[in-house]
Amino acid sequence: MNDIKVAVLGSEGVGKSALIVRFLTRRFIGEYASSSECIYRKHMSIDGRQLHLELYDPCSQPCEGKSTLNEQIHWADGFVVVYDISDRSSFLTAKAIVHLIRELHLGGSKSRDTDSVIFLVGNKQDLCHMREVDREEGQKLASERRCQFYELSAAEHYQEGPKPLGGKAKERRRRPSGSKSMAKLINNVFGKRRKSV
Ligand SMILES: Nc1nc2c(ncn2[C@@H]2O[C@H](COP(=O)(O)OP(=O)(O)OP(=O)(O)O)[C@@H](O)[C@H]2O)c(=O)[nH]1
């Protein structure tokens, strides 16, 4: 069975927990209280392959024994870096995180022959009337840093499906099979409209 470790990173309140909970429960839960960092585990079968997914949701609040961002980045095989399209500062944080991931995973102890998979996610697309980050900016960052890019909404009623952007260069590159599964897995997670309740 393939083990896949995914860290969901980003500023406080961008919707990391909402996205994870939606994936795990297929529901949007508006006020999901998390006061400590968590690892969620899930077994999945994709195209007949069994995957053991570990999803890491850091707590944005300082708490005892909290791991550092560097430790979180070293732990993970892949990343979902989330910002809120209605909050520019969260985009700047996402940018810094993506830069750091690329830096640490190139020069770090993990020997890698290819890039780690990073999904850059502009969440809260339902708040586009309050948009502070253009879709093009997200797309540009994604293409500069070799990420897959999505704008989406963890909130329930938003109807437009996410559009993968800037993925052409990525499609040409080869990834190790675990990362490939993860990409597929996360596509499965974030790439489909989910029914709300
Ligand atoms: N409108 C809208 N609100 C959202 C969306 N996703 C999350 N929220 C709301 O944003 C707030 C923060 O969501 P969380 O999932 O707790 O965000 P987080 O990034 O996990 O926050 P921390 O755990 O504090 O880092 C909550 O009130 C959610 O209901 C979305 O797609 N659209």
PDBQT file of the ligand as one rigid body, heavy atoms in Angstrom, charges set to zero:
ROOT
HETATM    1  N1  LIG A 201     -17.492  31.968   2.393  1.00  0.00    +0.000 N 
HETATM    2  C1  LIG A 201     -16.675  30.955   2.651  1.00  0.00    +0.000 A 
HETATM    3  N2  LIG A 201     -16.256  30.734   3.909  1.00  0.00    +0.000 NA
HETATM    4  C2  LIG A 201     -15.435  29.686   4.112  1.00  0.00    +0.000 A 
HETATM    5  C3  LIG A 201     -15.001  28.839   3.078  1.00  0.00    +0.000 A 
HETATM    6  N3  LIG A 201     -14.161  27.911   3.600  1.00  0.00    +0.000 NA
HETATM    7  C4  LIG A 201     -14.090  28.172   4.912  1.00  0.00    +0.000 A 
HETATM    8  N4  LIG A 201     -14.853  29.237   5.228  1.00  0.00    +0.000 N 
HETATM    9  C5  LIG A 201     -15.035  29.853   6.550  1.00  0.00    +0.000 C 
HETATM   10  O1  LIG A 201     -13.794  30.436   6.935  1.00  0.00    +0.000 OA
HETATM   11  C6  LIG A 201     -13.625  30.324   8.355  1.00  0.00    +0.000 C 
HETATM   12  C7  LIG A 201     -12.280  29.644   8.640  1.00  0.00    +0.000 C 
HETATM   13  O2  LIG A 201     -12.350  28.308   8.146  1.00  0.00    +0.000 OA
HETATM   14  P1  LIG A 201     -11.385  27.182   8.731  1.00  0.00    +0.000 P 
HETATM   15  O3  LIG A 201     -11.628  25.953   7.946  1.00  0.00    +0.000 OA
HETATM   16  O4  LIG A 201     -11.486  27.108  10.214  1.00  0.00    +0.000 OA
HETATM   17  O5  LIG A 201      -9.970  27.816   8.363  1.00  0.00    +0.000 OA
HETATM   18  P2  LIG A 201      -8.529  27.299   8.795  1.00  0.00    +0.000 P 
HETATM   19  O6  LIG A 201      -7.610  27.717   7.711  1.00  0.00    +0.000 OA
HETATM   20  O7  LIG A 201      -8.558  25.860   9.131  1.00  0.00    +0.000 OA
HETATM   21  O8  LIG A 201      -8.315  28.155  10.093  1.00  0.00    +0.000 OA
HETATM   22  P3  LIG A 201      -7.256  27.879  11.304  1.00  0.00    +0.000 P 
HETATM   23  O9  LIG A 201      -7.493  26.481  11.827  1.00  0.00    +0.000 OA
HETATM   24  O10 LIG A 201      -7.563  28.962  12.296  1.00  0.00    +0.000 OA
HETATM   25  O11 LIG A 201      -5.914  28.045  10.684  1.00  0.00    +0.000 OA
HETATM   26  C8  LIG A 201     -14.835  29.538   8.871  1.00  0.00    +0.000 C 
HETATM   27  O12 LIG A 201     -15.761  30.478   9.360  1.00  0.00    +0.000 OA
HETATM   28  C9  LIG A 201     -15.384  28.846   7.631  1.00  0.00    +0.000 C 
HETATM   29  O13 LIG A 201     -16.765  28.646   7.689  1.00  0.00    +0.000 OA
HETATM   30  C10 LIG A 201     -15.447  29.107   1.740  1.00  0.00    +0.000 A 
HETATM   31  O14 LIG A 201     -15.127  28.442   0.757  1.00  0.00    +0.000 OA
HETATM   32  N5  LIG A 201     -16.282  30.187   1.590  1.00  0.00    +0.000 N 
ENDROOT
TORSDOF 0
